[in-house]
C-alpha cells in the first residue's frame, strides 16, 4: 500500500536516493541533504509471523451510518500562505522584519478590545457532568431499577395490610438501600479516578513575552490576542499559533502535535502548502528547542490547531465497554425471566391463596428477588476496584473501572511511536573512531570503558565544547538535568556528560571559546575555536556536522598510530561504516579538529566571520557518531508478549515510513516481509508480488483517504501493520475501521494528535509524563510512569479479572435455583414457604457477597497461560462476516435522508418494531446460536451449570433438608401440604403472634399448637438458608477452575477464600443461632448441627460432579494455546538498539 516512487541519480559513481530520509551520501551539490534507502537487517529475511493462512472476510463492509455531511479534511488555517505584509495587514499589527525587536505590535487599547471580542487564549475545558447527575446515572442502571421496583412493591404491600406485612418495612428499605449503595460504590470509584486525573492537567503555559506599545513585556498567556507580536526562545512553550516573521536558528518540537520526532526549523518564509509542514508556523503547545524568533498571533484558544484537535476529540462518542455490554445483556435476560415468572405465578397463586392479594404479591416479590442476584453489581464493581488498585501499584491509572477488563479483551493495539514506543530522546549508539566501530550501549561487551576507547575522548570533548545546549541547573548530574537544545545536541551532551563525569562542567571554563560559527542549513556544520594548548600552539578548532560536509574539509584522519593522511582505503572504511550506521535508521554526525599553529594563529588572533580569516581545510577527521531515538526499555518484550497473546499490534505514527519501519523491525512489530522488501530480496517487481506472499505492510498516510473498503480489508488481513505520516483524522479513521471489523481496539499515545483516536477507541491509554493534557483527558487509562511494558501487566490483569469475574458470576447465580424452586413449590404444591424474601436478601448480600469477592484474589490456573490464550473475542474472517451480516440486518431497518445522507431517527413505534421484528426471523436465531470462539461473561455452559446442573443439585439438597427438618418436628410432606392449604380461611397456620395459628392434627395423630408450628417452620427455613450456604462453599471450589480438576494444591492458593468462608459462616451463624436476630429474619436458634450433614454430603456430590464434568469437557474440547510466532526476540530491548557491538572497518589495519 505504501510503495513510494524513488528517484535515483548517479553522481561520481555514488548512488543517491532522494525523498527517503536516513542515509546522508557524499555528493557534489550539497545545498540539500540527500538521502539513501535504509538497508534492512539481513536477519529478517526468512522470518514469518504465523503459519495461519491469510483470508479476507467474504462479506463486504456495510454502509457507514455516520453523518455524510461534508467535513473539513484539514485544520482551519491558511495564514501560512500569506506574505509577511499580508499577515500584518490582516491582523492590523506592525512588524519589522529587518529588526524584529523594533516591531510596534498592538497597542494596549487594541489588545483589550480584541480580547473582549474573541475571549481569552485558553482551551475550553472538557464538559463535566455534575456529580449528582453522575450518581443519578449510576442509580438508573437496569439492575438498580429492578431492586428499587421490588422495594416500592414492598411498601405497596405495607399499605395493603400493615400488620401482616410489617417486616416488609425492613425488606423494602434494604432493597432500595442496596440499589443506592451499588450506585454509590460505582460513583465513588469514578470520582476518585477523576480527582486524581485533575492533578495531572495543566492546559496552557502561564506566561509569555510579547511586544505591545513598542515594548517587550511579560504577560499572562491567557491574555494573548490576535495580532500580538510574541517573542519565543529556546525552552519556551509556544503560547498560541504564530506566524513566524523573523527567526535565528529557531527549531520547534512538533512531536506532540504531528508525531514528527525531529525538531522542525522555523523562519520567515514558507515553501509548503500543508499547514503542518509550513516553515513559518509555530503551533500552540509545541516547544522551542533551539534559537529564538518573533511571530504574529494568528489563532488563539479553541481556534488554534491544538484546540481544533481537542474539539475533534470532544465530538467523538465513547462506546460502551465489552464487559458493560455483556452485563447489560445478562441483566436484561434475568430481568425478563424474573418479571415473567413473577407475573405468571402471581396469576397462578392468586386463586390458590384464596384471592389473598397481599400474600400472592408477597410471593411474587419473593420470586422476583430470588431471580435477581442483588449482590452482583457490588461484586463486579468491587472486583474491578481491587484489580484497578493492583494496576495502580504498577503505575497504571484506570479512569473507568471497566477499562480494567477491556484491556484484557483487546484484539488490536494501535500505538504511537514517538514518546510511546521510543523515548523521544536521541541517544548515542555507535561511535566510529580510529577506524573502529563500537556500540556504546552494550558496554558489557566492550574491551574497556567507553571513554578509554581510542578517539572517544576527543569526540566527547568536541561534543561538549562545540555545543549551544544550555542547562536548567548544574548542581545535579548531567543525566538529571533539563537540557535546552535540539534532540541531537541533547543526545551528544548526555553521552559526554555521562562519561566525562566531573570533567564535563569544567571543560568550557578550562578551554574557553574565542570564536564560533553556529550550525546553519547552508554549511551543515558548526565550528568553534577554543583556547586549548597543544604542542604547536594555544588554539584548537573543532567541527561537527553532516558527515559528507565534514569529510570534505579533512585531509588527515586520527588513528591509533596518530594522525595520518586520508587515502582511498580510509574513504572506503568511512563509506562502509556510514552506510551501516545509516542503514539502522540512525542520525549520523561527523567530528573533526585542527590544531592551529602558533605561527599563523597566535593566542591574541582575532577571528572575523565577514573576513573568513579562519581555516576550513586540511582538518583531521576524528570520527563518526550515530544517534537514534531508541525503543523504551521493555517495549520489544511487551510487544512480543502481546503478539503471543493473540493481540495484533500495529504502529500508527506521524513519522516517516522508513523510520517507523526501522523501529518496527527492532521491537517485534515487523518480523516478516513487506511487498517492497520481498521484491527487493527476490529481485522481482513489487506489482508481481501476490498478497499471500507477504505478511507485513507499511501504509503511507497520503493513501488513507483514497482507500476502498476492500483495501481496508486487505490491510487488516495482514499480521503486521504500520501506518506512517498519519494525521489525527487518519488515526481516528483507522480506529473506526478496526472497530467496524469487530476488533476491540486499544490505542496508546501521548500527543495531541492521538487524542481523537484515544477517545474513540474501546480503551485509550495515554502517557502521564510525556503525554499532553488533551490526550490524558481523552484516554480511559494513563500509564503514570510512561512504561509501555505496563500494558502487558494490564492485559494479563484484565484477562485474569475476567476469568475471576466469570467464576464469581458462575458461583453467585447458582444459588438462584435453590431460592426460586422452593418459592415455586410454595405456590404450586403448595408447601409452607421454605425461604422468605428477607432470607433471600441476606443470602445475596451476606455470605454470598463475602464469598464472591474472594475470587478477586484468585491466581491464574497455569503460570503464563493467560498470555498464551487467544483474546476472548478473537477476530477472524468468519467473525467479521458474522458481524457484518448482523450490521446489514440492523441497517435494513434504518432510513436515511436522501439529501444529506444522515440517518433519520426513528419514532418510538419504529424502535419497538425494529427490536421485535428480527426475533421472528430464522436467520436471527441461527446466528444467535451459531458456534463461535467468543468467550463471553455469561454463556450457555455457565447458565447450564448455574440453572440446570449444580443449581438443581443444590435445590434437591435444600428440599431434602427442608423435609427432614419438618419430619423431625412431626410434620410429614402430606402434613406440610395440608397446613399450607388450610382447612378453612383464615387458619393462620405457622403464626405465633400477633395472630395465632389454630392447632393442627397431623396424619400420625400428633397435635401441633401455634408454637410447635412456628418452631417447625422456623427451623426448616433456618436449615434451608444454612444448607444453601454450605453447598455454596463447595460450589465455590468447584467454580474455581475452568481447565483443570477442582482438586489439588490450586484450591488452596488463595488464602482470602478461607477468610471469605469464615466471614460468611460467621454472618450465617449470627442470623441463625443468635436469638436477637431470629425476630427480624424469622429463624430459629434451636436448629440441630446434626442436620448440617445433609448439605455437607450434597457438597461432596457437587465436587464429584464438577470433576466428572471437567474430565468429559477436556476430552471433548481440549484446551488450545496460540501457535508460536517465528522470529520473536524476547531478550531486553536495550540489546538491539544496535545490532553489533563492535566492527573492524576495512581500513583498521592501515592505521
N, C-alpha and C positions, 0 to 999 in steps of 0.2 A: 504493500500500500504506500510505502514511503520510498519509492525509488526516485532519487533526485538525479537530474542530469548533471554530469560533471564535465566541465571544460578543461582540457589538458593542453598546455603549451610547453614547447621544448626550448629551453634557453641554455646554451652552452652544455648540452648533454644532460642537463638536470631536468627532471620531470617535476612540474609544479601543478598542483590541483587547486583550482580556485573554488570559492564558495564554501568548502568544508573546512572547519576550524580544527586546529590542534597541532599540525606539524609545520614549523616555520622553516622554509627552504632557503638556501643561498641563491639569490637571483641578482640580475643586473639592475633592474629598475625596482627600487625598494621603497617607493613612495607609499605603497600599500603593503601591508603584511600579506604574504601569500601562504596558503596552507596546503598541506598534503594529506592524502587519505590516511586515516588511522589504521594501523595494522592490527588485525585481530590476533589474539594469542593462539598459538598453534594447538594448545591443549583442548580447545573446544571443538575440534574438527568432527569427531565421531560421537559426541555426546548427544543423546536424545533424552527427552524428559520422561516419557511413559511409552509403554507398548500398546496402549489402547488406540483403537482406530478412530481417526478424526471423522466425525459425521455431523453435518449441519442439520438443524431442525427441518422437518418436511412441511410444516405448516407456516405459511408466510406470516410476517408480523402484522398484527391487526392495526387498524387505523388509530392514530394518536388522538385521544379525546380532549387534549388540552386546547386552549384558545388558539385559533388560527389567525388571529389578527396580526397585522404587520408589527414586528418587533424590531427595535434597533439592534443591529448586529454589533455595533461598536459603541464605545462610550461617547458621550456627547461632549466632544472637544474638537475644535477646528482651529484654535488660535495659533497652533504651531505652524500653520501655513501662511500666517501674516508676516509682513516685514516688521522691523522694529518700529518704524514710524507709524505704520498702520495700527500696531498694537497700542502704542502710546495714545494715538488719537481715539481709538475705540474706548479706552478706559480713562480718557481725559486726565492724563498724568504727564509729567515732564521727566524725561530720562536723558542722560548724557552718555552716549556710547563710548566716546573718546576718553572721558574722565568720569566714570560712573559715580564716584563719591561726590561729584558736584551736581548730581541729579537733584531736582527740586522735590519730586514726589508729590503727594497730595498735601493740601492744607488741612489743618485740624478741623476746620468747619466742613470741608468736603468729606472728610473721613466720617465725621459724626452723622452727616446727612445720609451717606451711603449705608452706614451701619444701621440707622433707623429703618432704612428701606429694605435691606437684604437680610438683616439679622446677624447674630454672632457667628464667628467661624468655629462652630462646633458640630460634631456629628450628632444627629438625633439619637438619643439612647433607645435601645430596643423597647418596644411597647411592653409594659409589665401589667400583668393582671393582679388586681387587688388580692391580698392574702385570703380575705373572706370568700371571694369568688373562687379562688383556687381550692379552698376547703370544701366549698359547695360542690365543685366539680368532682371531688373525691366522694362526697356523700351520695350523689345521684347516680353512681355506677349501679348497674343492674343488681349485683349481689347485695349491696346495701339496701337498695329499694325493696328487695324481697323481704329482708329482715324487718324493715320499717313497716311494711304492709302487714306482716304477721303480728307485729306489736300493736298496730292500730286495731286489728281484728280482736285482739285480746281485750282491749279496752271497750270495744263494742259489746263483747260478751259480758263484761263487767256491768255495763249499762242494762243488759237484758235481765241478768239475775245476779245481783251484787253478792249475796251471801254464798251461793253455790260456787261462784267463780272468783272468790276473793283472792285466791292465790295468783290469779292472772294479773293482779296489780304488780307482782314481782316479775312475772314472766314477760309481760309487755314491756316493762321498763328495761329488763335485761336484753330483750331482742333489739329495742331501739338503741340502747346504750352500746351494744356490740357493734351495730352499724356505724354509730358515730365514732366509736373507738377505732374501728377498722379504717375509717376515713382519716382520722387524726394521725394514725401511725404513718400512713402514706404521705399525708400532707407535711408532717414534721420532717420526714426524710428529704422531701423535695426542697423545703425551705432551708434546711441545713446545708444542702449542696449549693443552693443559690447564694446563700450568705457567704460561703467560702469562695465562690467564684467572684463575687463583688470585690474581694480583696486583691484580685489579680488584674482588674480592669482599670486602665487609665487612658482615656481616649485621645487626648491631644497634648502636644508639648505646652509647657506653661508660659515660656517667654520667647520672644524673637526680636531681632534687630530690624528696624525699619527707618526709612528716610521720610520725614514729614516736615514741611516748612523748611526744607533745605538742611535739616539737622538729623544726624544719625542718633536714634534713641531706642531704648528697650521698652517694649510694650507687651501686654498680655496677648498671646497668640489668638485668643478668642475675639479680640477687638480688631483683627485684621479685616480689611475691606478690599473690594475690587479696585485696582489701580494703585494700591500701595507698592512702594519700591522696597523690597526686602533684601537684606544683606545676609548671606549664609556663608559659613566657613567650615573647615574640617571639624567633624564631630557634632555639627548641628543637625537636628531633625527638621526636615522641610515642613513649615507650618501650614502651607496651602499649595495649590497648584500654581507654579510660577512659570512665566515666560522669561527665560534667561537671555538678557541682552548684553551682558559682559561677564567674562569669567577668566580666571587664571588657574589652569590645571585642575579645574573642578571635575570631580568624579562623584557619582551618586550610586548607592547600593539599592537597586530596584528589586532585590530577591524576594522581599515580602509581598511585592505587588505583581510582578511578572514571572517570578521563578528563575530569572536570569542570574546566574551565580557570579558573573564577572561584573565589576564596577563599570558604570557607563559614563563616558565623557560627556560633559555638557558645556556648550559655548553659545555664542551669539548668532549662529547661523544654523540652518537645517536643510538636509537633503532628503529626508524621509517623508512619506505620506502618512504612514501609520502613527498615531499619537504615542503609542507605546514605544516606538523606536525613534521618535523625534529627538533630535540632538539639542533642542532649545527649550525643552520642557522638563521641569523637576516636579515630581508628584508629591502631593501631601503624604506625610508618613514615611517617606524614604529618608535615607541617611546620607549626608555628605561625608565621604570618607577621605577626601583629599582636596586641596586647593580652596578657592573661595570664588564667590560670584554674586552678581546682582540680578534680581528678577522682578518682574511686574506680576502682582497677584491677578490671576485670570479666573480662578474658581475658588470658592470658599465653602466650608461646611459640607452639607449633603450634596452640593453640586460638584465637588471635586471627584476625581476618578475613584478615590478611596470611598467617598460617600456613595457614589453610584453603585459600586460593587456591594457595599453594605446594604443598599436598597434592593439590589438583586437578591441578596440573601433573605431579606425580610419578605420578599414576595413568594418564597418557596414554602409550601406547607409540609409539615413533618408528618410522615406516615406512621401508623401505629406499629409497635414492635411485634415481632413474630409471637412472643410469649403473650402479650396482651390480647392479640387476635385469637390465640388458641384458648386463653382463659375466658374471653368473652363468648366464644363459641360453646365452650363447655357449660358456662353459666346459663346460656340460653337453652341448652338441652335439658339441664337439670331443672330450670325454672318451668319449662314446658311440661316435663314429666310430673313435677311436684304440683303444679297448678291443675293439670288434667286429673291426676289421681285424687287430689283433694276434692275437686268438684264432683267427680264421678261417685266417690264413696260418700260424699255428703248426701247425694241423691239416694244412694242405697241405704245409708244409715238412718235417714230421717224416719221412714216407717218402722224400721227395726227398733228405734228408740222411742216408740210411741209418740212420734211427731214432736219430740223434745228438741226445739231449735238450739237451745243453749248447749245441750250435751252433744248433739251432732256437729255443731260448729266447732266445739272444743276438740272433737275427734279430728275434724278436717284440718284444724290448725296443727294438731299433733302430727298428722301425716305430712303436712306441708313442711313443718320444722324438721321432721325425720329425714326427708329427702335432701334438704339443703344443708350442706356441711358448713355450719356457721363460722367455724374457725379457719376455713380455708383461706380467705383473703388475708387474715392476720398472719397465717402460716407462710404464705407466699411472700408477703411484704417483709416479714422478719427474716426469712431465709435469705432473701435478696439483700437485705441490710447487712446481715452477717458477712455475706460474700463481698459486699461493697467495702466493708471495713477491712477485710483481708486484702482487697486490692489497694485500698488506701495505704496500707502498710508497705505496699510495693510501689508507692508513688503514683498511683492511678486514681484520679478523682472521677467518680461517677456522678454526673448531674441527674441522670434519670435512672432510678433503680433497675428498671427492666433492661437498661443498657448492659447490665452485667451479663445477663443471659444472651442478649443479642450478639455480643462479641463472640460467644461460643458458637453461635449459629451461623455466622457469616460464611458465605461461599466464595466471595470475591473481596479482596482487599486492594483498594486503589490508593497508592501512596505517592505523595510529592517526593521530589528528590532533594532539592537544596534545603538544608536545615532539618530534614526529616530522616532521610537515608544517609545523607552526608552531613558533615559538621558545619558546613558553610564557613570553613576556616582553612585557608590554604596551608599545607604542611609540606615541609621539605622531605622528599622521599629518596631521590638518588643524588649522589654527589660524584662527579667525574673530575678527578684532579690527578695530576702526574700520570695521566694516561691509564687510570684505573677507576672502574665504576664500583661504587659501594652503595648498598641500600642502608641508609641510616636508621630506618625503622626497625630493622632486625639486628639490633645491636648485639644480641647474644651470639650471632654468627660472625661478627666482625673479629679480625685478628687482634684489634686493640680498641681503645676508646675512640669515639668519633673525632675528637679534637686532635688526636695524635696521628690520624691518617695523613699521609703525605699531601700537602697542599690545602688541607681542610681549614687550618687556622687562617691561612691567607684569605680564603673565601669568607670566613666568618668576620674577619676584620674589615674587608671591603663591604660586606652587608651591613655592618654596624656603623661605619663611618660615612659611607655613601648612602644615606637614608634621610628622608624628611619626616619619618614617622615620629610621633610625639606620644608621651605617656600622661595618664591622668595623675599618676603618683610614682615616686621612685623609692619609697620606703618598704616595698614588698618585692619578692622575686618577680622576674620578668613574666613568668607564666601566669601570675596572679594579677597583672596589670591590665588596664584597659588601654589598648593601643589605638591611637588615632592615625589611620593611614589606610591605603587600599589593601586588598586581601593579599597581594603578592608581597608588598613591603612588610605587612604584619607577619606573614609566614617566615620570611627571612629573619626578621628581628627576633621572633620567638626561638627560632633554631639557634641563632647566635647567642642569645641571652642564656639559653638553657645550658650550652656547652662552655661558654666563656666564664660563666659564674660571676664572681665579684669583679672580674676584669671588665665586664661589659659596660658598666656605668662609668668606669674610669677612662675608657678609651677616648671618647670625644674630648675630654679635658687634657688628656696626655698628648693627643695628636689633633690639635685644633685645625678647623678648616680655614683655608685662606682664599679659596675660590670655589665656585660651584656653578654648574650648568644643569638645571633640573631636566628630568625626562620630558620629552615632548614627542608629538606624533611624527615630526619630520626626522629628527635624529634617531629616535627609538633607542636611545641610551641616555644614561645620566652620568655625569662626571664630577668628581670632587678632587681638590688638591689639598693635601694636609702637610702640616709642619711635622714631618716624621724623618728622623735622622737615618741615614744609611751610609755605606762606605764611600759613596761618590757625591754626597750632598745632603741637604736637610729637607728637601721637599719630595713628596711621593704623590703620584697621580693614580686615582682609582676610577675604573669604568665598569658599569654593569648595564646590561640591556639585551636587546634581541640578538640571539647567537650569531646570525649571519652578518649583522652590522658590526658586532664587536670583533668577530674574526677578521673582517676586512681591515681593521685598524692595527692588526698584530703582525709582527714579523718573527717573533720568537714565542716559545712555549715553555712553561715550567714543567720540569720532570724531576724524578727522584735524583737524577745526576746533576741537576742545576738547570740553568736557562740555556736552551739550545734553539737553533734556527728552525722555523717551521718548514717542513718539506711535504712532499706529496703523501707520504705514509701517515704523517700527522693529520693531514686533511681527511684521509680515508678513515682513520680512527675516530676523528671528530664526527664525520658524517654517519658512521655506523652507530656510534653512541647516541647521537642526536636523534636519528630515526627510531632507535629503540625506545628512548625516553618518550618522544612524542607519540610513538605507537601505543603507549599505555594510556594515552589521553591526558598527559601531563602538560603543564605550562613550563617552558624551559627558558632559563636565563643564562647568559654567559658573563664571565668576570675576567677583567684584565687589569694590569697595573704597569706603571712606568716609573722607574727610579730616576728622578730628574737630576741631571748633572749640575754640580755647583758652578761650573764654568759658564753655563748658559742661563741657569735659573738660580741666582743666589737667594739667600733667605729673605731678603727685602724686595724681591722681584714683585712688580705689580702686574697682575693679570687683568686683561680687559676683554669683555665679550665683543665689543664693537671692533676692536683691532684684531681679534682672534689670535692673540700672541701667546697661545698655549699649544703644546704639541698634541696632535691627534693621529700620529702614525708611529710605526715601529714599537708598538706596545707589546708587552709579554702576556700571552694568553694563559690565564690561571686555571680555568676550568668551567664546567657546566653544572648547573643545579636544576633539578626538576621538582616542581611542586604540584600537588594535586589537592582537590577537596576530597579528603578520604572518607570512606564509609565510616559511620559511627561504630564504636566497639559493639559487637554482638549483633549487628544488623544481618550479616550473612547467615549466621546460625539461626537467627529468628526467622528469616525468610525461608530457609531450608526446612525448619520445623513446621512452618505454615504450609508449605507445599507437601510435606509428608502427611500433614493432617487433611489433605484433600482440598485445601483452600487455594484458589487461583490468585496469585499476587501479581499486580501489574503496576507499572510506573506511569504516572500522569504528571508531566513536568512542563514548565515553560522554557526549559533549557534546550540547547542544541541536540539534535538527534544523535550525533556521534558521541557527544559527552554522555548522554543518557545511556546509550548502548554500552559504552566502555564501563560505566559504573555497574550497569545491569549484569555484565559478564563477571564482575568481581563478587557479586553478592547473591549468587544463586538465582537471580531473577531471569537470566537469559543463558541457558546452557546449550541449547541446540542451534541449528542454523536458521537464519532468515533467508528469504528468497535471494537477497543480494549476496550474502556470504556464501550460500551454497553455489550460486552461479560463479562467483569468483574462484571458489575452491575446485569446482569441476570443470571450469573453462567454458561454461555454456552461457547463453544469453539469458537474462532474467525472465524474459517472456516465455522461454522454453521450459521453465520450472513449473511443474504442476503443484496445486495446493497441498496434495497429500505428501509431498516430499520434504516439507519443512514444517517445523513446529513453532517457530518464533516469528514475530512481526514487529516492525517499528513503524508507527503511523505518524506522519507529519501533520501538525495542526492545520496547515493550509488546505489539506484534503478533506477535513472532517465535515465541513459544511456541505460538500458535494456527495457524501457517501449515501448510497441507497440502502434500503432495508436488507437486501441480500448481501451487500458489502459489510454491513454491521454483523450479520450472522457469520460471515466468513471470518471476520476479525475475532469475534468471541469464541469461535470454534478452535482457535489456536491455544496451545498450552501456555505460551509465553508472549506477553503483550507489553509494548512500551508505546505510550503516546507522548510525543515531544512537540515543543513550540505551541503549547495549548494556551488558550485564553480562558478566563473564568467561565465564559459562556460554553466553551468546549467541554470543560470539566463537568459542568452541570449536565450537558447533553450525554456525556459518557455514562454518568451515574444513572440517568433516566433510561438509557438504552439497556444497561445491565439489569436494572430492576424490571424492565418490561420482559426480560427473558427469565424472570423468576429468581434472579440472584438476590441473595441477602447481602447488601453491599456495605462494607466498611470503608471509610475514606479517612486517611491521615493527611495532615497538612499543618503548616504553621503560618502561611501567608494570607494576606487579604484576598489574594486571588483564589485561595482554596475555600473561602467561607461559603459561597453558594452551594458548592458540592457537599461540604461538611453538613450543612443543614438538610439538604435533600436526601442524603444517604440514610440507610437504616441505622447506621451508627457512625457519627462523625467523631474523629479523635484528633484533638488539637494538642500542640506543644505549649507548655507553660512558659519556659524560659525564653525561647526564640520565637514563640508564637505571637501573632498580632492580637489586639483586643477583639477585633471583629471575628477572627477565626475562633477564639476561645468562647465567645458568646454564642456562636452558631453551633458549636460541637456539643455532643452529648457526653463526651468523656475527655479528660485532659490528662496528659502524661506530665506529671509535676516535675520530673527530672529530665524530660525530653528523651528518655531512653526508649528507643523503638523496640528493644527486646522485651520491654514490659508488656507489649501487646501479646506476646506468646503466653506469658503467665496469665494474662487476662483471658485469652482464648481457652486455655486449659481450665481456668477457674469458671468461665462461663459454661463450658461443657460439663464440668463436674456439678455445678449448681443445677443445671437442667436435669442431669441424671438423678441428683438427690431430690429435686422438686418432683420428678416423676414418681420416685419411690415414695415420697411423702404423700402425694395425692393418692397413689395406689393404696397406701396404708389408710389414709384418712377416710376415703369414701367407702371402704369395705364395711365400716360399721353402719352404713345406711340400711343395709338389708336386715340385720338383726334389730334395727329400730322400726323399719317400715312394716315388715311381715307381722310382728306381734300386734301392731296397731291395726292392720288389715283383718287379722283374725278376731280382733276385738269387735269388729263390726260385722264380719261375715258369719262367724260361727254361731253366736257371739261368745267371747270369753271376757272375763274380768280384765280390765286394762293392764297388760303386762308392764308397760313403761309409760310414765307420764311425760308430758311435754317438757316440764321443768327438768326432769332427769335426762331427757334427750339433750337439753341445752348444756347441762353440766358435764355430759359425756363429750360433746363437741368442744366446749370451751374449758373443760377441766383437764382430765388426764390425756385426752386425745391431743390437745394443743401442746401440752408438755412433751408428749412422745414425738409428735410430728416435727417439732422444732429440732430435735436431736439429729435428724437426717442432715442438717446443715453442716455437721462436722464429720460426716462420713467421708472416708478416703476413697480414691479410685480403686476399683476391684483389682486392676493389674497395673503395675508400675509402667508408666509411659503409654498405657493402652489408649487413653483418651485421645492422644495426639497421633495415633495410628489409625483412627477410625475416620470414615468419610463424614462430612458435615451431615447434620441430622435431616437436612432437606437438600440433598445433592441435586445439582443442575446437570441434567443430561438432555440429549436431543428429545427423548421421549417425554421428559417432564416439561420441557419447553413447549412441545406440541400440545400436551395436555392443558397447559396453562393458556396457551393461545386459543385453543378451542373454547375454553371457558370464557375468555375475554370476548371472543367473537359472539358467543351466545348472549352474553350480557349486552353487547353493543347492538344486537339485533332489536333490543327493546328501547334503544335510545333514539332520540330525534335531534337533528342538527339544523341550525339556521342556514338556509340556502345561500344567504348573502355573506354573513360573517364567518360561517363555519363553526360557530360556537355551539356547544351542547345546550339544548333547550331544557331547562329544569322542569321535570315532570310534576304534575299536581299530586295531591295525596292519593287519589284513587289509582292513578297510573303507577305510583310507587308500590302500592299494595299489590297491584296486578303483576308488576314486574318481579315481585318477590315470590308470589304464589305460582304464577304460570309455569316456571321451569320445573316445579315439583311434580307436574303431571306429564312430564316427557320421559321417554325411555332413556334417552342419552344422558339426562341429568343423573339418574340413578346408576347407570352403568359406569359413568365417570366417578361417581361418589364412592362406589365400592370397588373400583379398579385397583389392582395391586400396584403399590408404589414403594419406593425405597424410603419414603419420608418417615421420620421418627417424630411424631407429634406428642404433646404433653399428655393428652387423654386420647388413647386409641382403642380399637376393639379388643385387643388382648387385655389391656388394663381394665376396661369395663367388664369384660368377661370374668376376670379374676375377682373384681370387687362385687359384682352383682349376681353372677351365675355359679361361681366356683367357691371361693373361700367365704363369700358373703352368705351363701346358702349353708355351708358347713357351720358357720357361726350362728345362723338363725336356728338350725336344728339344735345346736348346743344350748342356745338360750331357752328354747321351748322345753327341752328335756329338763333343764334346771328348774324352769318355772313349774312344770307339773310335779317334779319330785318334791319341791318345797311345799306346794299345795297339798300333795298327798301326805306329807309329814304332818300337816295341820288338819288331817282328816277330810280334805276336800279332793274328791276324785275328779277326773276330767268331766264326767257327766254332771257332778255336783256344780262344777265351775260354770258350765253352760246354763244350768238351771238358775244359779244365783244371778248370773248376768241378765237372763231373760226376765226374771222376776215373776212371782206368782200373780201379782196384781200391781197396780200403779197407785201411789209410789210405795216401794218396799224399802228404799234407802239402804239396800244391802251394802256391806263393807264400810258403812259410815259409823263413826263412833263420836258424834258431836260436830256441830251443834244439833244436827239431825241424827237420830239413832236408828240403826237397822233393826228390822224385826227379826226374831230368832228364825233360824233355818234348820230343818231336819235333813241330814244327809241321807244318801241311799243306804248307808250302813246303819242308820238309826241314831247317829250322834246329833245332838242339838248344839248348834253354834250360835252363841249370842253375838251382840254387836261388837264386843271387844275381841272375841275369838276371830270373827270375820275380818276385822280391821288388822289384827296381827298377822293373819294368814296372808292377806293381800300385801301388807307392808313388807313381810319377809320375802314374798315372791318377787315383788318389784325390786327390792334391795338386791336379791341374788341375780336378777336379770341384769341390773346395772353392773354388779360386780363381775359377773361372768363375761359380759362384753369387754370389760377392762382386761380380764385375764387372757381371754382368747386374742385380743388385740396385741397383747405383749408378745405372744408367739407369732402373730401375723407381722409384727414389726421386724422380727428377724427373717421371716420368710420373704419380706419385701426388699430386704437389703441387697440382694444380689439379682442381677439381670442375666449374667452369663455363666455363673458358677453355682454350685450347690450351696444352699443356705446353712452350711455346717462348716466347722473348722475355725482356724485362727482369725479369719477376717471378721467373723461375727463379734469378736472381742476387741477389734482395732479401735473402735470409737468408744472411749470411756464415758463420754457425755450421754450415750444411750442409757447406761445404768443409772445415771443421775436423773434422767427424764422418767425412767420407770419408777424410781424411788419417789420423785415428786408427784407423779400421777397416782401411785398407790397411796401415798400419804393423804392426798386430797380425797380419794375414794374412801379411805378409812374414816376420815373426818365426817364425810357425808353419811356413811352407813352406820358407823359404830360410836359416834359421839352424840348423845341424846339431844343436846340443844339444836342440832342440825336436822333431826328427824322430823321436826314440825314443818318447816317450810318445804322440805324435799319429799315428805311422805314416806320416809324409810323407817326401818325397824332394827334397833341395835341388838336384838336377841338372835340375830342370824348366826347359824352354826358354821364355823370354819370347815366342818366335815363336808359341807356342800361344795367347797372350793374344788374338790377332786373332780367334779364333773367338767367344768370348763378347763381344768388342767389337762384332763385326758383329751378333750377336743383340741387343745392347743398342740399336743403331740401329733394328732391326726393332721392338723394344718401343716406342720413341718414336714411330715412324711409325704403329704400330697405335693407340697412345693418341690421336694427333691425328685419325686417321680415326674412331675410336670417338666422340671428343668432338664432332666435326662432325656425325655422324649423330644422336647423342643430343640435341644442341642444336636440331636440326630437329624431332625427334620430340617432345621435352619441353622447350620453351623456358623459360628462367628467368622467373619471375613475381615481382613485388615487391608489397608491401602497397599497397592503394589509399590515396590521400591522405585525410586527415581534415580536413573543412572546419572552420575556426574555431580551429584550434590557434594559440596565442600563444606564440611561441618566443623573445621578447625577455626580457631579465633580469627576474627575479621582482620586484625592488625597484621596477620601473617601474609596477607596477599594485597596489601596496599601497593606493594610492588612484588614482582614475581621472582626475582633473583637477587640475592643479597650482594653478590659481587661478580663482576665480569671483567676479564682482561681484554682490553682492546687490541686491535691488530698492531698498533704501534707501541705496545707496552715494552716490548723487548728492545725497542730502538732508542729508548731514553738514554 
